[in-house]
Amino acid sequence: MLQTFRLSYFQANRNSRCHTKIRLLWRKERIMSSAGLSLFVFGIYVALSGLGFALIPNTALDMFGMPATEEPWLRILGVVMVALGYYYVQTGRKDIRSFFRWSIHARVGVFVVFVIFYFLNWAPLTILMFGAADLIGSIWTFFALRSA
């Protein structure tokens, strides 16, 4: 509603002196779309989770109720998650809509696989928290794309 008001004000005052100021204000406010914002936020979440796995992996394992380890794989996964988070942040910022759609499919798939892992007793119940974050993020992106 606020954006509609400002756009209407811009159109009504097109011939006035403040035309340039209003146009610049409008451009500064529209940094990214709602779908882009959903991927930007999800990317921050993935990158921060990845930092946790890369820097303090045994704390992450403790959250899952799993024993501590000195194996490098969890740290490697953390670095990959940071890179993936970077991709999400940048595609959100640049409004790459084809990637938005692909991410919806992938994130719903991650949730489904995590549920399967839980029911096969391959992972503890807490894995569903991470899967839920993927599912919620994908639903947000889906409805944001749909309304655009």
Secondary structure, DSSP 8 states (H G I E B T S, - for coil): -HHHHHHHHHHHTTTSTTHHHHHHHHHHH--S-HHHHHHHHHHHHHHHHHHHHHH-HHHHHHHTT------SHHHHHHHHHHHHHHHHHHHHHHT-HHHHHHHHHHHHHHHHHHHHHHHTTSS-TTHHHHHHHHHHHHHHHHHHHHH-
